[in-house]
Amino acid sequence: MTGCVLLGLVVGRTTGDTRTVLGTGFLGAYTTFSAYAVHVVELTGTDQTKAASYGRGSIVAGTAAAAAAIALTSAV
């Protein structure tokens, strides 16, 4: 979730190359989709309901965190 908040702040406060370097470069290394995907796949092998809940919950919470950070930086 911290990566989503940070990405929201980057998007809300930067443009152009700075946004690309910070958003894709730094935060891409900080938070990776692959780690999320592996975790969901591992959970699927043991508890499909838990895997589905984790997968959906992560998407909803991450989107909400990024949107909140963008809103905060846009209001300033």
All heavy atoms as a GROMACS GRO file, in nm:
protein
  522
    1MET      N    1   0.081  -0.119   0.000
    1MET     CA    2   0.000   0.000   0.000
    1MET      C    3   0.087   0.127   0.000
    1MET      O    4   0.048   0.226  -0.060
    1MET     CB    5  -0.092   0.001   0.121
    1MET     CG    6  -0.198  -0.107   0.121
    1MET     SD    7  -0.304  -0.105  -0.024
    1MET     CE    8  -0.252  -0.252  -0.105
    2THR      N    9   0.201   0.118   0.066
    2THR     CA   10   0.288   0.237   0.067
    2THR      C   11   0.331   0.274  -0.074
    2THR      O   12   0.342   0.392  -0.107
    2THR     CB   13   0.412   0.216   0.156
    2THR    OG1   14   0.486   0.104   0.109
    2THR    CG2   15   0.373   0.197   0.301
    3GLY      N   16   0.356   0.174  -0.157
    3GLY     CA   17   0.393   0.201  -0.295
    3GLY      C   18   0.281   0.271  -0.371
    3GLY      O   19   0.306   0.360  -0.453
    4CYS      N   20   0.157   0.234  -0.344
    4CYS     CA   21   0.042   0.299  -0.408
    4CYS      C   22   0.031   0.444  -0.365
    4CYS      O   23   0.005   0.533  -0.446
    4CYS     CB   24  -0.086   0.224  -0.376
    4CYS     SG   25  -0.093   0.060  -0.449
    5VAL      N   26   0.048   0.469  -0.237
    5VAL     CA   27   0.043   0.607  -0.187
    5VAL      C   28   0.157   0.689  -0.248
    5VAL      O   29   0.135   0.801  -0.297
    5VAL     CB   30   0.051   0.610  -0.033
    5VAL    CG1   31   0.070   0.752   0.018
    5VAL    CG2   32  -0.073   0.548   0.028
    6LEU      N   33   0.277   0.633  -0.250
    6LEU     CA   34   0.390   0.705  -0.307
    6LEU      C   35   0.369   0.732  -0.456
    6LEU      O   36   0.399   0.841  -0.505
    6LEU     CB   37   0.520   0.627  -0.286
    6LEU     CG   38   0.569   0.621  -0.142
    6LEU    CD1   39   0.688   0.524  -0.131
    6LEU    CD2   40   0.606   0.758  -0.091
    7LEU      N   41   0.315   0.636  -0.528
    7LEU     CA   42   0.288   0.657  -0.670
    7LEU      C   43   0.184   0.766  -0.690
    7LEU      O   44   0.196   0.850  -0.779
    7LEU     CB   45   0.244   0.528  -0.738
    7LEU     CG   46   0.222   0.536  -0.889
    7LEU    CD1   47   0.347   0.584  -0.960
    7LEU    CD2   48   0.177   0.402  -0.944
    8GLY      N   49   0.083   0.767  -0.605
    8GLY     CA   50  -0.016   0.874  -0.612
    8GLY      C   51   0.046   1.010  -0.589
    8GLY      O   52   0.012   1.108  -0.657
    9LEU      N   53   0.138   1.018  -0.494
    9LEU     CA   54   0.207   1.144  -0.468
    9LEU      C   55   0.294   1.186  -0.587
    9LEU      O   56   0.296   1.304  -0.623
    9LEU     CB   57   0.294   1.132  -0.342
    9LEU     CG   58   0.218   1.115  -0.210
    9LEU    CD1   59   0.316   1.086  -0.096
    9LEU    CD2   60   0.133   1.236  -0.180
   10VAL      N   61   0.362   1.090  -0.646
   10VAL     CA   62   0.445   1.120  -0.763
   10VAL      C   63   0.358   1.170  -0.878
   10VAL      O   64   0.390   1.270  -0.942
   10VAL     CB   65   0.527   0.995  -0.806
   10VAL    CG1   66   0.587   1.012  -0.943
   10VAL    CG2   67   0.636   0.966  -0.704
   11VAL      N   68   0.248   1.102  -0.904
   11VAL     CA   69   0.159   1.143  -1.013
   11VAL      C   70   0.098   1.280  -0.985
   11VAL      O   71   0.087   1.364  -1.075
   11VAL     CB   72   0.048   1.038  -1.034
   11VAL    CG1   73  -0.061   1.090  -1.127
   11VAL    CG2   74   0.107   0.910  -1.090
   12GLY      N   75   0.063   1.306  -0.861
   12GLY     CA   76   0.002   1.434  -0.826
   12GLY      C   77   0.098   1.551  -0.826
   12GLY      O   78   0.057   1.666  -0.843
   13ARG      N   79   0.227   1.525  -0.809
   13ARG     CA   80   0.324   1.634  -0.792
   13ARG      C   81   0.426   1.651  -0.904
   13ARG      O   82   0.496   1.751  -0.908
   13ARG     CB   83   0.403   1.612  -0.662
   13ARG     CG   84   0.325   1.640  -0.538
   13ARG     CD   85   0.304   1.787  -0.528
   13ARG     NE   86   0.251   1.820  -0.398
   13ARG     CZ   87   0.227   1.941  -0.359
   13ARG    NH1   88   0.250   2.042  -0.439
   13ARG    NH2   89   0.177   1.965  -0.241
   14THR      N   90   0.439   1.553  -0.993
   14THR     CA   91   0.544   1.560  -1.094
   14THR      C   92   0.488   1.544  -1.235
   14THR      O   93   0.374   1.503  -1.252
   14THR     CB   94   0.651   1.452  -1.070
   14THR    OG1   95   0.590   1.324  -1.084
   14THR    CG2   96   0.715   1.465  -0.934
   15THR      N   97   0.570   1.574  -1.333
   15THR     CA   98   0.533   1.555  -1.473
   15THR      C   99   0.654   1.504  -1.551
   15THR      O  100   0.767   1.506  -1.502
   15THR     CB  101   0.487   1.688  -1.538
   15THR    OG1  102   0.593   1.783  -1.528
   15THR    CG2  103   0.363   1.742  -1.470
   16GLY      N  104   0.630   1.463  -1.673
   16GLY     CA  105   0.736   1.429  -1.768
   16GLY      C  106   0.834   1.324  -1.720
   16GLY      O  107   0.797   1.222  -1.664
   17ASP      N  108   0.962   1.354  -1.747
   17ASP     CA  109   1.068   1.259  -1.715
   17ASP      C  110   1.080   1.230  -1.566
   17ASP      O  111   1.111   1.118  -1.526
   17ASP     CB  112   1.204   1.309  -1.768
   17ASP     CG  113   1.212   1.305  -1.921
   17ASP    OD1  114   1.131   1.234  -1.983
   17ASP    OD2  115   1.299   1.374  -1.977
   18THR      N  116   1.055   1.330  -1.485
   18THR     CA  117   1.062   1.309  -1.339
   18THR      C  118   0.959   1.205  -1.297
   18THR      O  119   0.989   1.114  -1.219
   18THR     CB  120   1.039   1.441  -1.263
   18THR    OG1  121   1.136   1.535  -1.307
   18THR    CG2  122   1.049   1.421  -1.114
   19ARG      N  123   0.839   1.217  -1.349
   19ARG     CA  124   0.733   1.120  -1.318
   19ARG      C  125   0.773   0.981  -1.366
   19ARG      O  126   0.752   0.882  -1.296
   19ARG     CB  127   0.602   1.163  -1.383
   19ARG     CG  128   0.488   1.067  -1.352
   19ARG     CD  129   0.360   1.106  -1.421
   19ARG     NE  130   0.304   1.225  -1.359
   19ARG     CZ  131   0.190   1.279  -1.395
   19ARG    NH1  132   0.120   1.228  -1.493
   19ARG    NH2  133   0.146   1.387  -1.334
   20THR      N  134   0.830   0.973  -1.485
   20THR     CA  135   0.870   0.844  -1.540
   20THR      C  136   0.978   0.778  -1.456
   20THR      O  137   0.969   0.661  -1.423
   20THR     CB  138   0.918   0.860  -1.686
   20THR    OG1  139   0.812   0.916  -1.764
   20THR    CG2  140   0.959   0.727  -1.745
   21VAL      N  141   1.080   0.856  -1.421
   21VAL     CA  142   1.191   0.800  -1.344
   21VAL      C  143   1.145   0.757  -1.205
   21VAL      O  144   1.174   0.646  -1.160
   21VAL     CB  145   1.308   0.901  -1.334
   21VAL    CG1  146   1.412   0.855  -1.234
   21VAL    CG2  147   1.371   0.921  -1.471
   22LEU      N  148   1.074   0.844  -1.137
   22LEU     CA  149   1.029   0.810  -1.002
   22LEU      C  150   0.920   0.703  -1.002
   22LEU      O  151   0.924   0.609  -0.924
   22LEU     CB  152   0.979   0.934  -0.929
   22LEU     CG  153   1.084   1.038  -0.894
   22LEU    CD1  154   1.018   1.161  -0.831
   22LEU    CD2  155   1.189   0.982  -0.801
   23GLY      N  156   0.822   0.719  -1.090
   23GLY     CA  157   0.710   0.626  -1.093
   23GLY      C  158   0.747   0.488  -1.143
   23GLY      O  159   0.718   0.388  -1.080
   24THR      N  160   0.811   0.484  -1.258
   24THR     CA  161   0.846   0.356  -1.318
   24THR      C  162   0.976   0.300  -1.261
   24THR      O  163   0.982   0.184  -1.224
   24THR     CB  164   0.858   0.370  -1.471
   24THR    OG1  165   0.736   0.423  -1.521
   24THR    CG2  166   0.884   0.236  -1.536
   25GLY      N  167   1.077   0.384  -1.256
   25GLY     CA  168   1.208   0.338  -1.210
   25GLY      C  169   1.212   0.303  -1.064
   25GLY      O  170   1.224   0.186  -1.026
   26PHE      N  171   1.199   0.403  -0.979
   26PHE     CA  172   1.212   0.381  -0.835
   26PHE      C  173   1.096   0.297  -0.778
   26PHE      O  174   1.118   0.196  -0.713
   26PHE     CB  175   1.221   0.515  -0.762
   26PHE     CG  176   1.223   0.499  -0.612
   26PHE    CD1  177   1.336   0.450  -0.550
   26PHE    CD2  178   1.113   0.532  -0.536
   26PHE    CE1  179   1.339   0.433  -0.412
   26PHE    CE2  180   1.114   0.515  -0.399
   26PHE     CZ  181   1.227   0.465  -0.336
   27LEU      N  182   0.974   0.341  -0.803
   27LEU     CA  183   0.860   0.270  -0.744
   27LEU      C  184   0.833   0.135  -0.811
   27LEU      O  185   0.778   0.045  -0.748
   27LEU     CB  186   0.735   0.358  -0.746
   27LEU     CG  187   0.747   0.479  -0.653
   27LEU    CD1  188   0.628   0.573  -0.671
   27LEU    CD2  189   0.759   0.436  -0.509
   28GLY      N  190   0.875   0.122  -0.936
   28GLY     CA  191   0.865  -0.009  -1.001
   28GLY      C  192   0.953  -0.112  -0.932
   28GLY      O  193   0.918  -0.229  -0.922
   29ALA      N  194   1.067  -0.066  -0.884
   29ALA     CA  195   1.156  -0.156  -0.810
   29ALA      C  196   1.106  -0.177  -0.667
   29ALA      O  197   1.123  -0.284  -0.610
   29ALA     CB  198   1.297  -0.097  -0.806
   30TYR      N  199   1.044  -0.075  -0.612
   30TYR     CA  200   0.994  -0.083  -0.474
   30TYR      C  201   0.876  -0.178  -0.462
   30TYR      O  202   0.866  -0.255  -0.368
   30TYR     CB  203   0.958   0.058  -0.427
   30TYR     CG  204   0.904   0.065  -0.287
   30TYR    CD1  205   0.984   0.035  -0.177
   30TYR    CD2  206   0.772   0.102  -0.264
   30TYR    CE1  207   0.934   0.043  -0.049
   30TYR    CE2  208   0.721   0.110  -0.136
   30TYR     CZ  209   0.802   0.080  -0.028
   30TYR     OH  210   0.752   0.086   0.098
   31THR      N  211   0.785  -0.168  -0.554
   31THR     CA  212   0.668  -0.256  -0.551
   31THR      C  213   0.657  -0.324  -0.686
   31THR      O  214   0.655  -0.260  -0.789
   31THR     CB  215   0.538  -0.177  -0.527
   31THR    OG1  216   0.520  -0.086  -0.634
   31THR    CG2  217   0.540  -0.102  -0.398
   32THR      N  218   0.648  -0.454  -0.685
   32THR     CA  219   0.640  -0.526  -0.811
   32THR      C  220   0.511  -0.606  -0.818
   32THR      O  221   0.468  -0.669  -0.722
   32THR     CB  222   0.759  -0.621  -0.830
   32THR    OG1  223   0.757  -0.718  -0.726
   32THR    CG2  224   0.890  -0.547  -0.829
   33PHE      N  225   0.452  -0.602  -0.935
   33PHE     CA  226   0.332  -0.680  -0.959
   33PHE      C  227   0.361  -0.828  -0.948
   33PHE      O  228   0.276  -0.906  -0.905
   33PHE     CB  229   0.273  -0.646  -1.096
   33PHE     CG  230   0.150  -0.725  -1.128
   33PHE    CD1  231   0.029  -0.693  -1.071
   33PHE    CD2  232   0.157  -0.834  -1.214
   33PHE    CE1  233  -0.085  -0.767  -1.098
   33PHE    CE2  234   0.044  -0.909  -1.241
   33PHE     CZ  235  -0.077  -0.875  -1.184
   34SER      N  236   0.481  -0.867  -0.985
   34SER     CA  237   0.514  -1.009  -0.983
   34SER      C  238   0.506  -1.069  -0.842
   34SER      O  239   0.461  -1.182  -0.825
   34SER     CB  240   0.653  -1.033  -1.043
   34SER     OG  241   0.750  -0.962  -0.971
   35ALA      N  242   0.547  -0.993  -0.743
   35ALA     CA  243   0.539  -1.042  -0.605
   35ALA      C  244   0.394  -1.065  -0.565
   35ALA      O  245   0.359  -1.165  -0.503
   35ALA     CB  246   0.606  -0.945  -0.510
   36TYR      N  247   0.308  -0.973  -0.604
   36TYR     CA  248   0.164  -0.985  -0.578
   36TYR      C  249   0.108  -1.108  -0.649
   36TYR      O  250   0.035  -1.188  -0.589
   36TYR     CB  251   0.094  -0.857  -0.624
   36TYR     CG  252  -0.053  -0.868  -0.647
   36TYR    CD1  253  -0.142  -0.870  -0.540
   36TYR    CD2  254  -0.105  -0.875  -0.775
   36TYR    CE1  255  -0.279  -0.879  -0.561
   36TYR    CE2  256  -0.240  -0.884  -0.797
   36TYR     CZ  257  -0.327  -0.886  -0.690
   36TYR     OH  258  -0.462  -0.895  -0.712
   37ALA      N  259   0.143  -1.126  -0.775
   37ALA     CA  260   0.092  -1.237  -0.853
   37ALA      C  261   0.136  -1.371  -0.794
   37ALA      O  262   0.055  -1.464  -0.784
   37ALA     CB  263   0.138  -1.225  -0.998
   38VAL      N  264   0.262  -1.381  -0.754
   38VAL     CA  265   0.312  -1.506  -0.695
   38VAL      C  266   0.237  -1.537  -0.566
   38VAL      O  267   0.199  -1.651  -0.540
   38VAL     CB  268   0.464  -1.498  -0.670
   38VAL    CG1  269   0.512  -1.610  -0.580
   38VAL    CG2  270   0.538  -1.499  -0.803
   39HIS      N  271   0.214  -1.435  -0.486
   39HIS     CA  272   0.141  -1.457  -0.360
   39HIS      C  273   0.000  -1.509  -0.386
   39HIS      O  274  -0.047  -1.601  -0.319
   39HIS     CB  275   0.138  -1.327  -0.279
   39HIS     CG  276   0.104  -1.349  -0.136
   39HIS    ND1  277   0.199  -1.361  -0.039
   39HIS    CD2  278  -0.014  -1.363  -0.075
   39HIS    CE1  279   0.140  -1.381   0.077
   39HIS    NE2  280   0.009  -1.383   0.057
   40VAL      N  281  -0.069  -1.451  -0.483
   40VAL     CA  282  -0.204  -1.498  -0.517
   40VAL      C  283  -0.200  -1.642  -0.566
   40VAL      O  284  -0.282  -1.725  -0.524
   40VAL     CB  285  -0.271  -1.406  -0.622
   40VAL    CG1  286  -0.402  -1.466  -0.673
   40VAL    CG2  287  -0.296  -1.268  -0.564
   41VAL      N  288  -0.104  -1.675  -0.650
   41VAL     CA  289  -0.093  -1.812  -0.702
   41VAL      C  290  -0.063  -1.910  -0.588
   41VAL      O  291  -0.122  -2.018  -0.581
   41VAL     CB  292   0.014  -1.821  -0.812
   41VAL    CG1  293   0.045  -1.965  -0.848
   41VAL    CG2  294  -0.031  -1.744  -0.935
   42GLU      N  295   0.026  -1.873  -0.497
   42GLU     CA  296   0.056  -1.960  -0.384
   42GLU      C  297  -0.067  -1.983  -0.297
   42GLU      O  298  -0.094  -2.095  -0.253
   42GLU     CB  299   0.169  -1.901  -0.300
   42GLU     CG  300   0.305  -1.911  -0.366
   42GLU     CD  301   0.414  -1.840  -0.288
   42GLU    OE1  302   0.383  -1.764  -0.194
   42GLU    OE2  303   0.532  -1.861  -0.323
   43LEU      N  304  -0.144  -1.878  -0.273
   43LEU     CA  305  -0.266  -1.892  -0.194
   43LEU      C  306  -0.370  -1.978  -0.266
   43LEU      O  307  -0.445  -2.051  -0.202
   43LEU     CB  308  -0.326  -1.754  -0.162
   43LEU     CG  309  -0.261  -1.675  -0.052
   43LEU    CD1  310  -0.322  -1.535  -0.043
   43LEU    CD2  311  -0.277  -1.745   0.082
   44THR      N  312  -0.374  -1.968  -0.397
   44THR     CA  313  -0.470  -2.046  -0.474
   44THR      C  314  -0.450  -2.195  -0.451
   44THR      O  315  -0.546  -2.271  -0.447
   44THR     CB  316  -0.459  -2.013  -0.625
   44THR    OG1  317  -0.483  -1.874  -0.641
   44THR    CG2  318  -0.560  -2.089  -0.707
   45GLY      N  319  -0.325  -2.236  -0.434
   45GLY     CA  320  -0.296  -2.377  -0.410
   45GLY      C  321  -0.346  -2.428  -0.277
   45GLY      O  322  -0.370  -2.548  -0.262
   46THR      N  323  -0.364  -2.340  -0.180
   46THR     CA  324  -0.405  -2.384  -0.047
   46THR      C  325  -0.547  -2.340  -0.010
   46THR      O  326  -0.618  -2.411   0.058
   46THR     CB  327  -0.309  -2.331   0.062
   46THR    OG1  328  -0.304  -2.189   0.055
   46THR    CG2  329  -0.169  -2.387   0.041
   47ASP      N  330  -0.588  -2.222  -0.053
   47ASP     CA  331  -0.720  -2.169  -0.016
   47ASP      C  332  -0.768  -2.071  -0.122
   47ASP      O  333  -0.730  -1.954  -0.121
   47ASP     CB  334  -0.709  -2.100   0.120
   47ASP     CG  335  -0.843  -2.056   0.176
   47ASP    OD1  336  -0.942  -2.051   0.101
   47ASP    OD2  337  -0.848  -2.025   0.297
   48GLN      N  338  -0.852  -2.118  -0.212
   48GLN     CA  339  -0.896  -2.035  -0.324
   48GLN      C  340  -0.980  -1.915  -0.279
   48GLN      O  341  -0.971  -1.808  -0.338
   48GLN     CB  342  -0.973  -2.119  -0.425
   48GLN     CG  343  -0.883  -2.215  -0.498
   48GLN     CD  344  -0.954  -2.292  -0.607
   48GLN    OE1  345  -1.075  -2.282  -0.623
   48GLN    NE2  346  -0.878  -2.370  -0.682
   49THR      N  347  -1.058  -1.932  -0.175
   49THR     CA  348  -1.138  -1.820  -0.125
   49THR      C  349  -1.048  -1.711  -0.070
   49THR      O  350  -1.068  -1.592  -0.097
   49THR     CB  351  -1.236  -1.868  -0.015
   49THR    OG1  352  -1.318  -1.971  -0.071
   49THR    CG2  353  -1.321  -1.754   0.036
   50LYS      N  354  -0.948  -1.750   0.006
   50LYS     CA  355  -0.852  -1.654   0.061
   50LYS      C  356  -0.774  -1.585  -0.051
   50LYS      O  357  -0.750  -1.464  -0.046
   50LYS     CB  358  -0.757  -1.725   0.156
   50LYS     CG  359  -0.672  -1.635   0.240
   50LYS     CD  360  -0.592  -1.717   0.340
   50LYS     CE  361  -0.518  -1.629   0.436
   50LYS     NZ  362  -0.445  -1.709   0.536
   51ALA      N  363  -0.736  -1.661  -0.153
   51ALA     CA  364  -0.662  -1.605  -0.267
   51ALA      C  365  -0.748  -1.500  -0.338
   51ALA      O  366  -0.699  -1.391  -0.372
   51ALA     CB  367  -0.622  -1.715  -0.364
   52ALA      N  368  -0.874  -1.530  -0.362
   52ALA     CA  369  -0.964  -1.436  -0.429
   52ALA      C  370  -0.985  -1.310  -0.345
   52ALA      O  371  -0.982  -1.198  -0.397
   52ALA     CB  372  -1.097  -1.502  -0.460
   53SER      N  373  -1.002  -1.328  -0.216
   53SER     CA  374  -1.021  -1.214  -0.126
   53SER      C  375  -0.897  -1.127  -0.122
   53SER      O  376  -0.904  -1.004  -0.128
   53SER     CB  377  -1.055  -1.261   0.015
   53SER     OG  378  -1.178  -1.328   0.016
   54TYR      N  379  -0.781  -1.190  -0.113
   54TYR     CA  380  -0.654  -1.116  -0.112
   54TYR      C  381  -0.634  -1.041  -0.243
   54TYR      O  382  -0.596  -0.924  -0.243
   54TYR     CB  383  -0.538  -1.212  -0.086
   54TYR     CG  384  -0.403  -1.147  -0.101
   54TYR    CD1  385  -0.352  -1.065  -0.001
   54TYR    CD2  386  -0.326  -1.166  -0.215
   54TYR    CE1  387  -0.228  -1.004  -0.014
   54TYR    CE2  388  -0.202  -1.105  -0.229
   54TYR     CZ  389  -0.154  -1.024  -0.128
   54TYR     OH  390  -0.032  -0.964  -0.142
   55GLY      N  391  -0.659  -1.109  -0.353
   55GLY     CA  392  -0.642  -1.047  -0.484
   55GLY      C  393  -0.732  -0.926  -0.503
   55GLY      O  394  -0.686  -0.818  -0.540
   56ARG      N  395  -0.860  -0.942  -0.476
   56ARG     CA  396  -0.954  -0.830  -0.490
   56ARG      C  397  -0.925  -0.719  -0.389
   56ARG      O  398  -0.928  -0.601  -0.423
   56ARG     CB  399  -1.097  -0.881  -0.472
   56ARG     CG  400  -1.147  -0.962  -0.586
   56ARG     CD  401  -1.294  -0.998  -0.569
   56ARG     NE  402  -1.330  -1.101  -0.662
   56ARG     CZ  403  -1.365  -1.225  -0.629
   56ARG    NH1  404  -1.371  -1.262  -0.502
   56ARG    NH2  405  -1.397  -1.313  -0.721
   57GLY      N  406  -0.900  -0.758  -0.266
   57GLY     CA  407  -0.873  -0.659  -0.161
   57GLY      C  408  -0.750  -0.575  -0.191
   57GLY      O  409  -0.749  -0.454  -0.169
   58SER      N  410  -0.647  -0.637  -0.244
   58SER     CA  411  -0.524  -0.564  -0.279
   58SER      C  412  -0.550  -0.463  -0.389
   58SER      O  413  -0.500  -0.350  -0.384
   58SER     CB  414  -0.415  -0.662  -0.323
   58SER     OG  415  -0.376  -0.743  -0.215
   59ILE      N  416  -0.627  -0.502  -0.488
   59ILE     CA  417  -0.658  -0.410  -0.598
   59ILE      C  418  -0.741  -0.292  -0.549
   59ILE      O  419  -0.712  -0.176  -0.579
   59ILE     CB  420  -0.730  -0.484  -0.712
   59ILE    CG1  421  -0.632  -0.581  -0.780
   59ILE    CG2  422  -0.787  -0.386  -0.814
   59ILE    CD1  423  -0.697  -0.678  -0.875
   60VAL      N  424  -0.842  -0.321  -0.471
   60VAL     CA  425  -0.930  -0.213  -0.419
   60VAL      C  426  -0.852  -0.121  -0.326
   60VAL      O  427  -0.857   0.002  -0.340
   60VAL     CB  428  -1.053  -0.273  -0.347
   60VAL    CG1  429  -1.130  -0.167  -0.272
   60VAL    CG2  430  -1.143  -0.343  -0.448
   61ALA      N  431  -0.776  -0.178  -0.233
   61ALA     CA  432  -0.703  -0.095  -0.137
   61ALA      C  433  -0.592  -0.015  -0.206
   61ALA      O  434  -0.572   0.104  -0.176
   61ALA     CB  435  -0.642  -0.183  -0.027
   62GLY      N  436  -0.522  -0.075  -0.300
   62GLY     CA  437  -0.417  -0.004  -0.372
   62GLY      C  438  -0.471   0.110  -0.455
   62GLY      O  439  -0.414   0.220  -0.458
   63THR      N  440  -0.582   0.087  -0.522
   63THR     CA  441  -0.645   0.192  -0.602
   63THR      C  442  -0.693   0.306  -0.513
   63THR      O  443  -0.674   0.424  -0.545
   63THR     CB  444  -0.761   0.135  -0.684
   63THR    OG1  445  -0.710   0.030  -0.768
   63THR    CG2  446  -0.827   0.240  -0.770
   64ALA      N  447  -0.754   0.272  -0.400
   64ALA     CA  448  -0.801   0.375  -0.307
   64ALA      C  449  -0.684   0.456  -0.250
   64ALA      O  450  -0.692   0.578  -0.237
   64ALA     CB  451  -0.881   0.310  -0.194
   65ALA      N  452  -0.574   0.390  -0.218
   65ALA     CA  453  -0.457   0.458  -0.164
   65ALA      C  454  -0.398   0.556  -0.265
   65ALA      O  455  -0.365   0.671  -0.233
   65ALA     CB  456  -0.351   0.357  -0.119
   66ALA      N  457  -0.385   0.511  -0.390
   66ALA     CA  458  -0.332   0.598  -0.495
   66ALA      C  459  -0.424   0.716  -0.521
   66ALA      O  460  -0.380   0.830  -0.534
   66ALA     CB  461  -0.309   0.518  -0.623
   67ALA      N  462  -0.555   0.690  -0.525
   67ALA     CA  463  -0.652   0.798  -0.549
   67ALA      C  464  -0.649   0.901  -0.436
   67ALA      O  465  -0.656   1.023  -0.459
   67ALA     CB  466  -0.792   0.739  -0.563
   68ALA      N  467  -0.638   0.854  -0.313
   68ALA     CA  468  -0.632   0.945  -0.199
   68ALA      C  469  -0.506   1.032  -0.205
   68ALA      O  470  -0.512   1.153  -0.180
   68ALA     CB  471  -0.634   0.866  -0.068
   69ALA      N  472  -0.393   0.973  -0.242
   69ALA     CA  473  -0.269   1.049  -0.252
   69ALA      C  474  -0.276   1.152  -0.363
   69ALA      O  475  -0.231   1.266  -0.347
   69ALA     CB  476  -0.151   0.957  -0.274
   70ILE      N  477  -0.336   1.116  -0.477
   70ILE     CA  478  -0.352   1.211  -0.586
   70ILE      C  479  -0.443   1.325  -0.542
   70ILE      O  480  -0.415   1.442  -0.567
   70ILE     CB  481  -0.408   1.141  -0.712
   70ILE    CG1  482  -0.301   1.049  -0.771
   70ILE    CG2  483  -0.453   1.244  -0.817
   70ILE    CD1  484  -0.352   0.956  -0.881
   71ALA      N  485  -0.552   1.292  -0.474
   71ALA     CA  486  -0.643   1.396  -0.425
   71ALA      C  487  -0.574   1.490  -0.327
   71ALA      O  488  -0.596   1.611  -0.331
   71ALA     CB  489  -0.766   1.330  -0.361
   72LEU      N  490  -0.493   1.434  -0.240
   72LEU     CA  491  -0.422   1.518  -0.142
   72LEU      C  492  -0.324   1.613  -0.210
   72LEU      O  493  -0.313   1.729  -0.171
   72LEU     CB  494  -0.345   1.429  -0.042
   72LEU     CG  495  -0.430   1.362   0.065
   72LEU    CD1  496  -0.345   1.264   0.144
   72LEU    CD2  497  -0.492   1.465   0.157
   73THR      N  498  -0.253   1.565  -0.311
   73THR     CA  499  -0.156   1.651  -0.376
   73THR      C  500  -0.225   1.752  -0.468
   73THR      O  501  -0.172   1.859  -0.490
   73THR     CB  502  -0.053   1.569  -0.458
   73THR    OG1  503  -0.123   1.487  -0.552
   73THR    CG2  504   0.032   1.484  -0.366
   74SER      N  505  -0.341   1.718  -0.519
   74SER     CA  506  -0.414   1.812  -0.605
   74SER      C  507  -0.476   1.924  -0.524
   74SER      O  508  -0.493   2.035  -0.573
   74SER     CB  509  -0.524   1.738  -0.680
   74SER     OG  510  -0.467   1.641  -0.765
   75ALA      N  511  -0.509   1.895  -0.398
   75ALA     CA  512  -0.572   1.995  -0.311
   75ALA      C  513  -0.473   2.098  -0.259
   75ALA      O  514  -0.510   2.207  -0.219
   75ALA     CB  515  -0.641   1.926  -0.194
   76VAL      N  516  -0.344   2.064  -0.259
   76VAL     CA  517  -0.241   2.153  -0.204
   76VAL      C  518  -0.201   2.257  -0.303
   76VAL      O  519  -0.198   2.249  -0.417
   76VAL     CB  520  -0.118   2.070  -0.159
   76VAL    CG1  521  -0.007   2.160  -0.112
   76VAL    CG2  522  -0.157   1.973  -0.053
   0.00000   0.00000   0.00000
